[in-house]
């Protein structure tokens, strides 16, 4: 049941009327529990949404610094991946064109 409380604390921040009062529970997690929770956020697709909620409501201070940093790093990696996509698309497109012209 202990695992459900941090998840619930995050989920209630994502409601139409967010409740940030439960975020204190995140500061009580062990390193292992924190890693597990961040992995859950990644797998559920909620990591960047949760970061956005923290930043847009100026409440990042309510979560442990390491936790916030992990979310920021994910956001930065996501931006990098997105910026690389046009180059990848062009490379794939050129490969298809080359293949078509050789047929």
C-alpha positions as CSV (number, residue, x, y, z in Angstrom):
1,X,0.0,0.0,0.0
2,X,3.0,2.3,0.6
3,X,3.6,2.4,-3.1
4,X,0.1,3.7,-3.8
5,X,0.4,6.8,-1.7
6,X,3.2,8.5,-3.8
7,X,1.3,7.6,-7.0
8,X,-1.9,9.1,-5.6
9,X,0.0,12.2,-4.5
10,X,1.1,12.7,-8.1
11,X,-2.3,11.8,-9.7
12,X,-4.2,14.3,-7.6
13,X,-1.9,17.1,-8.8
14,X,-3.1,16.3,-12.4
15,X,-6.8,16.7,-11.7
16,X,-8.8,19.7,-13.0
17,X,-8.6,21.1,-9.5
18,X,-5.2,20.0,-8.4
19,X,-4.3,19.1,-4.8
20,X,-0.7,19.7,-4.0
21,X,-1.0,19.0,-0.3
22,X,0.0,15.3,-0.6
23,X,3.3,16.0,-2.3
24,X,5.1,16.0,1.0
25,X,5.0,12.2,0.9
26,X,7.6,12.3,-1.9
27,X,10.2,13.7,0.4
28,X,9.9,10.6,2.6
29,X,10.7,8.1,-0.1
30,X,13.9,6.1,-0.1
31,X,16.3,6.3,-3.1
32,X,15.0,3.0,-4.4
33,X,11.3,4.1,-4.0
34,X,12.1,7.4,-5.8
35,X,13.7,5.5,-8.7
36,X,10.7,3.2,-8.9
37,X,8.2,6.1,-8.8
38,X,10.1,7.9,-11.6
39,X,10.1,4.7,-13.7
40,X,6.3,4.5,-13.1
41,X,6.0,8.1,-14.3
42,X,8.0,7.3,-17.4
43,X,6.1,4.2,-18.2
44,X,2.7,5.8,-17.6
45,X,3.6,8.8,-19.8
46,X,3.0,11.2,-16.9
47,X,6.5,12.4,-16.1
48,X,6.5,15.4,-18.4
49,X,2.9,16.3,-17.6
50,X,3.7,16.2,-13.9
51,X,6.8,18.4,-14.5
52,X,4.6,20.8,-16.4
53,X,2.2,20.9,-13.5
54,X,5.0,21.6,-11.0
55,X,6.4,24.4,-13.1
56,X,3.2,26.1,-14.2
57,X,2.0,26.2,-10.6
58,X,5.5,27.2,-9.3
59,X,5.5,24.4,-6.8
60,X,8.7,22.5,-7.7
61,X,10.0,23.3,-4.3
62,X,7.4,20.9,-2.9
63,X,9.2,17.9,-4.3
64,X,12.8,16.8,-3.5
65,X,15.4,18.5,-5.6
66,X,16.7,15.2,-7.0
67,X,13.2,14.2,-8.1
68,X,12.7,17.5,-9.8
69,X,16.1,17.3,-11.5
70,X,15.2,13.8,-12.8
71,X,12.1,15.2,-14.4
72,X,13.9,18.2,-15.9
73,X,16.5,15.8,-17.4
74,X,13.8,13.8,-19.0
75,X,12.3,17.0,-20.5
76,X,15.6,18.0,-21.9
77,X,16.2,14.6,-23.4
78,X,12.7,14.7,-24.9
79,X,13.5,18.1,-26.5
80,X,16.7,16.7,-27.9
81,X,15.0,13.7,-29.4
82,X,12.3,15.9,-31.0
83,X,14.9,18.2,-32.5
84,X,16.7,15.2,-34.0
85,X,13.5,13.9,-35.7
86,X,13.6,16.1,-38.8
87,X,17.2,15.0,-39.5
88,X,16.1,11.3,-39.1
89,X,13.1,11.8,-41.3
90,X,15.2,13.3,-44.1
91,X,17.7,10.5,-43.8
92,X,14.9,7.9,-44.1
93,X,13.2,9.8,-46.9
94,X,16.5,9.9,-48.9
95,X,17.0,6.2,-48.3
96,X,13.5,5.4,-49.7
97,X,14.1,7.7,-52.7
98,X,17.4,6.1,-53.4
99,X,15.8,2.6,-53.2
100,X,13.0,3.7,-55.5
101,X,15.4,5.1,-58.1
102,X,17.4,1.9,-58.1
103,X,14.3,-0.2,-58.9
